């Protein structure tokens, strides 16, 4: 089949495109192209499902600027880009050492032949209005009885690495399920719950703590974990204080404290649709002086 395709291309060149210089294509060339395409696809898929996705987009923006510098002969920028490139590659390996190690471990655990033909994509599902209602209801019901809770709602950046630190639940999001998970002295109450789409993926998950010095010293581990996960992903995290019963949320590096149900619902709808139409009077951000 490859030989007949090559013969057809040669015939077209001789009869109609003799002025063009077609490179000769062999079976080895075709196999190389397929292998490179396959590897690039899985590398991009791995990048998409880790924190590297945002960094990858930033690198693309920098490459666009370097390309413009090359077009307009901006020699100083090109010289700086050349010097930074070698150091940057080493820095990327150091920064993403945990992700690279995890990827190699997964490659060793999985069936290699099956994984070659696995093109399953873990696209983040958008949650429904019912899920928003259940999340809001559960948060304020837990607040009334001062039950501490930490609920992470996944957005575009996959939280797979944090999901693995917990216990798999894989249940539909309901207020009853969340109340049972965070009930005091139960096996799953400690740690965070991760929600993807309309399902609770896992409970008792460990989250990174924020080292932001501007956060109030009175904030506990839950609030710092909520800000920490918002610093490494685009998720929204709901926090219910065990001491005061107040509901807070963290999103885009910002902690909103003592929020009402309408504010929380609007933020969840913004996360789902990408649009937010809020009245200014609903913003109650109390980062330092508010009560947790």
Residue frames as qw, qx, qy, qz and C-alpha x, y, z in Angstrom:
[[0.000, 0.885, 0.465, 0.000, 0.00, 0.00, 0.00],
 [0.300, -0.802, 0.116, 0.503, 2.82, 2.37, 0.87],
 [0.419, -0.151, 0.605, 0.660, 4.63, 1.50, -2.38],
 [0.239, 0.600, 0.664, 0.377, 1.51, 2.17, -4.46],
 [0.117, -0.940, -0.256, 0.192, 1.01, 5.52, -2.71],
 [0.391, -0.598, 0.342, 0.611, 4.63, 6.44, -3.37],
 [0.388, 0.159, 0.692, 0.588, 4.26, 5.47, -7.05],
 [0.121, 0.809, 0.557, 0.144, 1.13, 7.60, -7.34],
 [0.222, -0.896, -0.018, 0.384, 2.90, 10.63, -5.87],
 [0.420, -0.342, 0.534, 0.650, 5.84, 10.15, -8.22],
 [0.317, 0.441, 0.711, 0.447, 3.46, 9.89, -11.18],
 [0.003, -0.923, -0.379, 0.067, 1.63, 13.07, -10.17],
 [0.333, -0.740, 0.210, 0.545, 4.93, 14.89, -9.86],
 [0.414, -0.105, 0.644, 0.635, 6.15, 13.80, -13.29],
 [0.203, 0.538, 0.706, 0.413, 2.89, 14.64, -15.06],
 [0.096, -0.874, -0.390, -0.274, 1.55, 17.71, -13.31],
 [0.386, -0.918, 0.085, 0.019, 4.01, 19.00, -10.71],
 [0.857, 0.232, -0.079, 0.454, 7.37, 18.53, -12.32],
 [0.188, 0.728, -0.185, 0.633, 8.40, 21.98, -11.13],
 [0.603, -0.680, 0.223, -0.352, 8.06, 20.86, -7.49],
 [0.369, 0.422, -0.798, 0.220, 10.70, 18.89, -5.59],
 [0.836, -0.400, -0.060, -0.372, 8.83, 16.18, -3.66],
 [0.181, -0.552, 0.794, -0.179, 10.97, 14.35, -1.11],
 [0.580, 0.051, -0.788, -0.202, 11.02, 10.59, -1.41],
 [0.626, -0.385, 0.341, -0.586, 8.82, 8.87, 1.17],
 [0.422, 0.175, -0.890, 0.001, 9.66, 5.42, 2.45],
 [0.685, -0.458, -0.543, -0.164, 7.88, 3.08, 4.82],
 [0.569, -0.210, -0.452, 0.654, 10.36, 4.01, 7.56],
 [0.027, 0.178, -0.032, 0.983, 9.49, 7.71, 7.17],
 [0.536, -0.422, -0.390, -0.618, 5.78, 6.98, 7.55],
 [0.729, -0.380, -0.542, 0.177, 6.39, 4.86, 10.66],
 [0.407, -0.047, -0.313, 0.857, 8.55, 7.62, 12.17],
 [0.204, -0.306, -0.129, -0.921, 5.84, 10.22, 11.56],
 [0.674, -0.441, -0.473, -0.358, 3.21, 8.00, 13.21],
 [0.680, -0.275, -0.503, 0.458, 5.42, 7.31, 16.24],
 [0.225, 0.058, -0.188, 0.954, 6.25, 11.00, 16.72],
 [0.386, -0.378, -0.280, -0.794, 2.58, 11.97, 16.33],
 [0.729, -0.417, -0.537, -0.079, 1.54, 9.34, 18.87],
 [0.578, -0.201, -0.425, 0.667, 4.18, 10.45, 21.39],
 [0.037, 0.184, -0.027, 0.982, 3.34, 14.14, 20.97],
 [0.525, -0.454, -0.422, -0.584, -0.36, 13.39, 21.49],
 [0.740, -0.445, -0.485, 0.133, 0.26, 11.56, 24.76],
 [0.439, -0.051, -0.285, 0.851, 2.72, 14.19, 25.99],
 [0.174, -0.295, -0.113, -0.933, 0.18, 16.94, 25.35],
 [0.661, -0.458, -0.480, -0.350, -2.53, 14.82, 27.01],
 [0.671, -0.298, -0.478, 0.482, -0.30, 14.34, 30.06],
 [0.209, 0.087, -0.134, 0.965, 0.43, 18.08, 30.18],
 [0.373, -0.416, -0.326, -0.762, -3.30, 18.86, 29.94],
 [0.743, -0.476, -0.438, -0.171, -4.09, 16.67, 32.94],
 [0.658, -0.311, -0.340, 0.595, -1.45, 18.15, 35.25],
 [0.176, -0.867, -0.140, 0.444, -0.46, 21.54, 36.61],
 [0.452, -0.216, 0.452, 0.738, 1.91, 21.80, 33.66],
 [0.330, 0.654, 0.610, 0.303, -0.95, 22.94, 31.41],
 [0.048, -0.980, -0.147, 0.127, -0.89, 26.56, 32.61],
 [0.424, -0.629, 0.419, 0.499, 2.90, 26.63, 32.37],
 [0.522, 0.186, 0.676, 0.486, 2.69, 25.19, 28.87],
 [0.230, 0.857, 0.429, 0.166, 0.35, 28.00, 27.79],
 [0.234, -0.921, 0.114, 0.289, 2.76, 30.54, 29.27],
 [0.533, -0.311, 0.578, 0.534, 5.65, 28.98, 27.35],
 [0.454, 0.530, 0.611, 0.373, 3.65, 29.24, 24.12],
 [0.042, 0.981, 0.187, -0.043, 3.12, 32.96, 24.74],
 [0.392, -0.730, 0.375, 0.415, 6.85, 33.44, 25.29],
 [0.566, 0.036, 0.666, 0.485, 7.60, 31.51, 22.08],
 [0.336, 0.806, 0.452, 0.186, 5.26, 33.82, 20.17],
 [0.129, -0.968, 0.096, 0.193, 7.22, 36.83, 21.43],
 [0.520, -0.443, 0.574, 0.451, 10.50, 35.16, 20.48],
 [0.541, 0.408, 0.638, 0.367, 9.11, 34.47, 17.00],
 [0.172, 0.957, 0.228, 0.055, 8.13, 38.12, 16.62],
 [0.349, -0.815, 0.327, 0.327, 11.60, 39.10, 17.79],
 [0.590, -0.098, 0.650, 0.469, 13.10, 36.86, 15.11],
 [0.434, 0.691, 0.518, 0.257, 10.86, 38.34, 12.41],
 [0.061, 0.988, 0.066, 0.129, 11.76, 41.92, 13.34],
 [0.686, 0.375, -0.321, 0.535, 15.44, 41.11, 14.02],
 [0.418, -0.827, 0.167, -0.336, 15.40, 42.08, 17.69],
 [0.661, 0.368, -0.599, 0.262, 18.86, 40.72, 18.38],
 [0.109, -0.423, 0.622, -0.650, 19.00, 41.54, 22.09],
 [0.780, -0.121, 0.261, -0.556, 15.80, 39.60, 22.83],
 [0.908, 0.266, -0.308, -0.099, 17.02, 36.69, 20.71],
 [0.385, 0.466, -0.667, 0.435, 20.35, 36.66, 22.57],
 [0.388, -0.319, 0.560, -0.659, 18.56, 36.61, 25.95],
 [0.896, 0.040, 0.040, -0.440, 16.20, 33.84, 24.79],
 [0.772, 0.372, -0.507, 0.090, 19.16, 31.73, 23.66],
 [0.156, 0.420, -0.700, 0.557, 20.93, 32.12, 27.00],
 [0.550, -0.202, 0.443, -0.679, 17.80, 31.41, 29.06],
 [0.834, 0.134, -0.342, -0.411, 16.79, 28.35, 27.03],
 [0.594, 0.217, -0.743, 0.217, 19.45, 25.99, 28.39],
 [0.038, -0.129, 0.675, -0.725, 18.80, 27.04, 32.00],
 [0.619, -0.018, 0.068, -0.783, 15.04, 26.93, 31.44],
 [0.772, 0.082, -0.577, -0.253, 15.06, 23.28, 30.39],
 [0.404, 0.079, -0.780, 0.471, 16.85, 22.28, 33.60],
 [0.244, -0.064, 0.415, -0.874, 14.44, 24.42, 35.63],
 [0.721, -0.016, -0.254, -0.644, 11.44, 22.69, 34.06],
 [0.690, 0.036, -0.720, 0.055, 12.78, 19.28, 35.02],
 [0.195, 0.047, -0.679, 0.706, 13.33, 20.44, 38.62],
 [0.407, -0.049, 0.176, -0.895, 9.91, 22.12, 38.92],
 [0.824, 0.049, -0.141, -0.546, 7.97, 19.19, 37.52],
 [0.153, 0.361, -0.912, 0.120, 10.05, 16.41, 39.03],
 [0.444, 0.054, 0.759, -0.473, 7.05, 14.97, 40.98],
 [0.721, 0.460, 0.110, -0.506, 4.84, 14.93, 37.87],
 [0.506, 0.556, -0.629, -0.199, 7.56, 13.37, 35.72],
 [0.064, -0.263, 0.930, -0.249, 8.26, 10.70, 38.33],
 [0.582, 0.209, 0.587, -0.523, 4.55, 9.91, 38.63],
 [0.690, 0.533, -0.191, -0.451, 4.21, 9.63, 34.85],
 [0.355, 0.463, -0.811, -0.041, 7.10, 7.15, 34.67],
 [0.276, -0.091, 0.864, -0.411, 5.63, 5.13, 37.54],
 [0.693, 0.360, 0.304, -0.547, 2.29, 4.94, 35.75],
 [0.594, 0.552, -0.494, -0.313, 4.03, 3.83, 32.57],
 [0.132, 0.343, -0.919, 0.143, 5.65, 0.99, 34.50],
 [0.408, 0.078, 0.757, -0.504, 2.40, -0.10, 36.14],
 [0.676, 0.438, 0.119, -0.580, 0.15, -0.04, 33.08],
 [0.766, 0.198, 0.572, 0.216, -0.14, -2.63, 30.35],
 [0.159, -0.471, 0.353, 0.792, 2.02, -1.02, 27.68],
 [0.116, 0.182, 0.799, 0.562, 0.22, -2.56, 24.69],
 [0.032, -0.727, -0.686, 0.013, -3.21, -1.50, 25.95],
 [0.180, -0.760, -0.145, 0.608, -1.99, 1.99, 26.83],
 [0.258, -0.152, 0.517, 0.802, -0.71, 2.50, 23.30],
 [0.091, -0.357, -0.693, -0.620, -4.24, 2.37, 21.97],
 [0.217, -0.676, -0.630, 0.316, -5.95, 4.11, 24.86],
 [0.171, 0.339, 0.166, 0.910, -7.15, 7.55, 23.85],
 [0.326, -0.742, -0.586, 0.023, -9.48, 8.18, 26.75],
 [0.179, 0.445, -0.122, 0.869, -9.54, 11.86, 27.62],
 [0.318, -0.506, -0.675, 0.433, -10.41, 12.96, 31.14],
 [0.003, 0.470, 0.189, 0.862, -12.22, 16.12, 30.14],
 [0.027, 0.141, 0.618, -0.773, -13.67, 17.97, 33.08],
 [0.091, -0.560, -0.763, -0.310, -17.44, 17.63, 33.13],
 [0.154, -0.326, 0.091, -0.928, -19.57, 20.66, 33.87],
 [0.017, -0.248, -0.871, 0.423, -21.82, 20.22, 36.86],
 [0.131, -0.570, -0.662, -0.468, -25.57, 20.76, 36.84],
 [0.290, -0.569, 0.052, -0.768, -27.88, 23.16, 38.70],
 [0.848, -0.435, -0.243, -0.181, -28.80, 20.31, 41.03],
 [0.772, -0.014, -0.324, 0.547, -25.16, 19.88, 42.02],
 [0.127, 0.430, -0.168, 0.878, -24.88, 23.61, 42.77],
 [0.591, -0.539, -0.100, -0.592, -28.00, 23.43, 44.93],
 [0.907, -0.290, -0.292, 0.084, -26.71, 20.38, 46.80],
 [0.601, 0.176, -0.307, 0.717, -23.31, 21.97, 47.45],
 [0.114, -0.483, 0.118, -0.860, -24.85, 25.19, 48.78],
 [0.749, -0.477, -0.180, -0.423, -27.37, 23.31, 50.92],
 [0.879, -0.160, -0.345, 0.287, -24.74, 21.00, 52.40],
 [0.417, 0.332, -0.289, 0.795, -22.36, 23.86, 53.17],
 [0.255, -0.458, 0.161, -0.836, -24.85, 25.88, 55.20],
 [0.853, -0.378, -0.240, -0.267, -26.40, 22.87, 56.89],
 [0.797, -0.035, -0.365, 0.480, -22.93, 21.91, 58.10],
 [0.180, 0.420, -0.217, 0.863, -22.33, 25.51, 59.12],
 [0.564, -0.564, -0.108, -0.593, -25.42, 25.49, 61.35],
 [0.906, -0.418, -0.066, -0.025, -24.05, 22.60, 63.42],
 [0.133, -0.857, 0.496, 0.041, -20.39, 23.72, 63.11],
 [0.915, 0.005, 0.366, 0.170, -19.22, 20.70, 61.15],
 [0.129, -0.688, 0.464, 0.543, -15.89, 21.43, 59.50],
 [0.796, 0.423, 0.428, 0.071, -15.71, 20.75, 55.76],
 [0.105, -0.606, 0.482, 0.625, -13.39, 21.23, 52.80],
 [0.707, 0.465, 0.533, -0.022, -14.93, 20.73, 49.33],
 [0.150, -0.468, 0.488, 0.722, -12.86, 21.23, 46.17],
 [0.680, 0.596, 0.366, -0.220, -14.81, 21.68, 42.90],
 [0.551, -0.154, 0.532, 0.624, -12.59, 20.87, 39.94],
 [0.404, 0.765, 0.012, -0.501, -12.55, 23.14, 36.89],
 [0.700, 0.647, -0.277, -0.120, -10.30, 22.86, 33.81],
 [0.182, 0.588, -0.758, 0.214, -7.10, 21.80, 35.60],
 [0.842, -0.183, -0.487, -0.144, -7.39, 18.14, 36.59],
 [0.379, -0.679, 0.476, -0.410, -6.76, 17.39, 40.27],
 [0.914, 0.065, -0.392, -0.084, -5.77, 13.76, 39.69],
 [0.486, 0.325, -0.624, 0.517, -2.60, 13.96, 41.79],
 [0.252, -0.267, 0.504, -0.782, -4.59, 15.15, 44.83],
 [0.829, -0.071, -0.148, -0.535, -7.45, 12.76, 44.14],
 [0.778, 0.168, -0.597, 0.100, -5.03, 9.84, 44.53],
 [0.134, 0.328, -0.658, 0.664, -4.12, 10.92, 48.06],
 [0.540, -0.148, 0.356, -0.748, -7.64, 10.17, 49.29],
 [0.362, 0.109, 0.919, -0.109, -10.15, 7.34, 49.37],
 [0.143, -0.104, -0.650, -0.739, -12.25, 6.75, 46.26],
 [0.368, 0.289, 0.584, -0.664, -15.96, 7.52, 46.66],
 [0.066, -0.020, -0.725, -0.685, -17.32, 8.00, 43.11],
 [0.054, 0.553, 0.803, -0.216, -20.83, 8.98, 44.16],
 [0.079, 0.701, 0.418, 0.573, -23.39, 11.49, 42.92],
 [0.139, 0.150, -0.347, 0.915, -23.13, 14.84, 44.69],
 [0.432, -0.663, -0.511, -0.335, -25.92, 15.16, 47.27],
 [0.217, -0.699, 0.320, -0.602, -26.13, 17.11, 50.48],
 [0.892, -0.385, 0.102, -0.214, -26.77, 13.89, 52.41],
 [0.905, 0.192, -0.156, 0.344, -23.56, 12.31, 51.07],
 [0.314, 0.600, -0.296, 0.674, -21.47, 15.35, 51.97],
 [0.523, -0.633, 0.218, -0.527, -23.03, 15.57, 55.44],
 [0.975, -0.219, 0.018, -0.023, -22.22, 11.91, 56.05],
 [0.755, 0.380, -0.230, 0.482, -18.64, 12.30, 54.82],
 [0.192, 0.535, -0.325, 0.756, -17.86, 15.27, 57.08],
 [0.711, -0.620, -0.175, -0.283, -19.75, 14.03, 60.13],
 [0.148, -0.737, 0.585, -0.306, -17.45, 14.25, 63.14],
 [0.497, -0.372, 0.765, -0.169, -15.59, 11.12, 64.21],
 [0.897, 0.353, 0.217, -0.150, -16.29, 9.30, 60.95],
 [0.776, -0.140, 0.379, 0.484, -13.47, 7.70, 58.89],
 [0.501, 0.479, 0.387, 0.608, -13.79, 10.16, 55.96],
 [0.098, -0.950, -0.289, 0.065, -14.33, 13.47, 57.77],
 [0.414, -0.714, 0.244, 0.509, -10.66, 14.52, 57.87],
 [0.386, -0.096, 0.598, 0.696, -9.21, 16.03, 54.70],
 [0.317, 0.388, -0.145, -0.853, -10.80, 17.37, 51.53],
 [0.640, 0.401, 0.652, -0.068, -13.47, 16.10, 49.17],
 [0.055, -0.309, 0.515, 0.797, -12.86, 16.51, 45.42],
 [0.569, 0.546, 0.515, -0.336, -15.86, 17.03, 43.14],
 [0.098, -0.223, 0.630, 0.737, -15.66, 16.56, 39.37],
 [0.306, -0.233, -0.653, -0.653, -18.78, 17.29, 37.39],
 [0.659, -0.420, -0.090, -0.618, -21.76, 15.86, 39.28],
 [0.909, -0.168, -0.375, 0.067, -19.77, 13.27, 41.24],
 [0.449, -0.796, 0.395, -0.090, -17.73, 13.15, 44.42],
 [0.680, 0.487, -0.547, 0.041, -14.48, 11.51, 43.34],
 [0.690, -0.036, -0.599, 0.406, -12.69, 10.94, 46.62],
 [0.453, -0.854, -0.051, -0.252, -12.52, 12.01, 50.25],
 [0.724, -0.617, 0.148, 0.272, -9.78, 12.54, 52.86],
 [0.703, 0.542, 0.039, 0.459, -7.57, 14.11, 50.18],
 [0.521, -0.546, -0.036, 0.655, -4.44, 16.06, 51.12],
 [0.368, 0.880, 0.188, 0.236, -4.07, 19.56, 49.68],
 [0.566, 0.206, -0.191, 0.775, -1.04, 21.86, 49.52],
 [0.296, -0.786, -0.375, 0.392, -0.95, 24.57, 52.19],
 [0.324, 0.850, 0.074, 0.408, -0.53, 28.17, 51.13],
 [0.615, -0.271, -0.226, 0.705, 2.48, 30.09, 52.41],
 [0.091, 0.709, 0.236, 0.658, 0.86, 33.46, 51.66],
 [0.351, -0.115, -0.510, 0.777, 1.98, 35.77, 54.48],
 [0.231, -0.202, -0.063, -0.950, -1.02, 38.07, 53.93],
 [0.597, -0.385, -0.641, -0.289, -3.46, 35.47, 55.24],
 [0.473, -0.681, 0.199, -0.522, -4.74, 36.09, 58.74],
 [0.132, 0.369, -0.866, 0.311, -2.90, 34.22, 61.47],
 [0.556, -0.050, 0.561, -0.611, -6.23, 33.13, 62.93],
 [0.790, 0.294, -0.292, -0.451, -6.95, 30.95, 59.89],
 [0.756, -0.301, 0.576, -0.077, -6.63, 27.22, 60.37],
 [0.366, -0.223, 0.804, 0.413, -5.35, 24.43, 58.17],
 [0.468, 0.550, 0.691, 0.037, -8.58, 24.13, 56.17],
 [0.247, 0.931, 0.108, -0.247, -8.47, 27.73, 55.01],
 [0.147, -0.711, 0.564, 0.394, -4.78, 27.58, 54.15],
 [0.456, 0.032, 0.848, 0.267, -5.33, 24.36, 52.22],
 [0.433, 0.738, 0.509, -0.091, -8.22, 25.99, 50.32],
 [0.146, 0.922, -0.200, -0.298, -6.01, 28.91, 49.29],
 [0.367, -0.477, 0.728, 0.328, -3.16, 26.53, 48.53],
 [0.526, 0.283, 0.773, 0.214, -5.16, 24.48, 46.02],
 [0.350, 0.883, 0.287, -0.125, -6.44, 27.70, 44.41],
 [0.105, -0.833, 0.400, 0.366, -2.83, 28.75, 43.85],
 [0.258, -0.311, 0.842, 0.357, -1.96, 25.64, 41.83],
 [0.171, 0.352, 0.869, 0.302, -5.27, 25.14, 39.98],
 [0.212, -0.188, -0.213, -0.935, -8.38, 26.94, 38.77],
 [0.359, -0.398, -0.844, -0.009, -10.67, 25.10, 41.18],
 [0.359, -0.575, 0.054, -0.733, -13.16, 26.52, 43.65],
 [0.447, -0.066, -0.818, 0.355, -12.93, 25.36, 47.26],
 [0.504, -0.651, -0.186, -0.536, -15.66, 25.66, 49.88],
 [0.352, 0.137, -0.722, 0.579, -14.58, 25.83, 53.53],
 [0.571, -0.667, -0.290, -0.381, -16.86, 25.43, 56.53],
 [0.084, 0.535, -0.605, 0.584, -15.24, 26.51, 59.78],
 [0.602, -0.284, -0.740, 0.098, -15.52, 24.02, 62.62],
 [0.273, -0.180, -0.493, 0.806, -15.05, 26.80, 65.20],
 [0.189, 0.265, 0.150, -0.933, -17.55, 29.39, 63.93],
 [0.488, 0.467, 0.732, -0.092, -19.67, 27.58, 61.33],
 [0.271, 0.768, -0.097, -0.573, -18.98, 30.38, 58.83],
 [0.814, 0.364, 0.398, 0.213, -18.68, 29.46, 55.14],
 [0.051, -0.767, 0.362, 0.528, -15.74, 30.72, 53.07],
 [0.870, 0.407, 0.253, 0.114, -14.48, 29.96, 49.60],
 [0.342, -0.608, 0.447, 0.560, -11.15, 30.18, 47.81],
 [0.704, 0.571, 0.390, 0.164, -10.73, 30.85, 44.10],
 [0.509, 0.727, 0.001, 0.461, -7.96, 32.35, 41.97],
 [0.496, 0.179, -0.430, 0.733, -5.60, 32.83, 44.95],
 [0.233, -0.389, 0.141, -0.880, -8.28, 34.79, 46.84],
 [0.214, -0.285, -0.885, 0.299, -10.04, 33.78, 50.05],
 [0.345, -0.436, -0.204, -0.806, -13.60, 35.08, 50.45],
 [0.185, -0.072, -0.840, 0.505, -14.67, 34.84, 54.08],
 [0.192, 0.397, 0.629, -0.640, -18.10, 34.77, 55.69],
 [0.200, 0.039, -0.540, -0.817, -20.01, 34.56, 52.39],
 [0.618, 0.162, 0.427, -0.640, -23.76, 34.08, 52.05],
 [0.659, 0.202, 0.723, 0.041, -25.57, 31.43, 50.02],
 [0.539, 0.813, 0.177, -0.132, -26.24, 33.75, 47.06],
 [0.036, 0.841, -0.506, -0.188, -22.58, 34.67, 46.77],
 [0.463, -0.282, 0.834, 0.105, -21.53, 31.01, 46.85],
 [0.663, 0.470, 0.581, -0.054, -24.15, 30.08, 44.25],
 [0.396, 0.896, -0.075, -0.186, -23.01, 32.89, 41.94],
 [0.137, -0.694, 0.683, 0.183, -19.40, 31.77, 42.20],
 [0.569, -0.001, 0.820, 0.058, -20.34, 28.18, 41.39],
 [0.603, 0.694, 0.380, -0.099, -22.37, 29.35, 38.38],
 [0.174, 0.893, -0.354, -0.216, -19.39, 31.42, 37.27],
 [0.371, -0.432, 0.807, 0.157, -17.17, 28.36, 37.52],
 [0.620, 0.292, 0.728, 0.008, -19.60, 26.39, 35.37],
 [0.509, 0.780, 0.364, 0.034, -20.36, 28.97, 32.69],
 [0.577, 0.092, 0.117, 0.803, -17.33, 31.25, 32.73],
 [0.043, -0.583, -0.197, -0.787, -19.60, 34.25, 33.22],
 [0.333, -0.409, -0.650, 0.547, -20.37, 36.04, 36.44],
 [0.114, -0.586, -0.232, -0.768, -23.05, 38.65, 36.89],
 [0.473, -0.439, -0.625, 0.440, -22.96, 39.71, 40.50],
 [0.142, -0.924, -0.160, -0.317, -24.25, 42.73, 42.30],
 [0.329, 0.545, -0.478, 0.606, -21.49, 44.65, 44.02],
 [0.505, -0.552, 0.293, -0.596, -23.36, 44.53, 47.32],
 [0.977, -0.144, -0.096, -0.128, -22.92, 40.77, 47.43],
 [0.659, 0.403, -0.461, 0.436, -19.15, 40.94, 47.61],
 [0.603, -0.763, 0.114, -0.204, -18.12, 40.36, 51.20],
 [0.794, 0.281, -0.375, 0.388, -14.47, 39.69, 51.00],
 [0.448, -0.844, 0.212, -0.204, -12.94, 39.93, 54.48],
 [0.786, 0.348, -0.450, 0.243, -9.41, 38.71, 54.17],
 [0.354, 0.292, -0.591, 0.664, -8.01, 40.13, 57.38],
 [0.214, -0.197, 0.433, -0.853, -10.68, 41.54, 59.64],
 [0.740, -0.145, -0.294, -0.587, -13.59, 39.15, 59.00],
 [0.602, -0.341, 0.649, -0.315, -14.43, 36.22, 61.24],
 [0.218, 0.238, -0.897, -0.302, -13.64, 32.75, 59.93]]
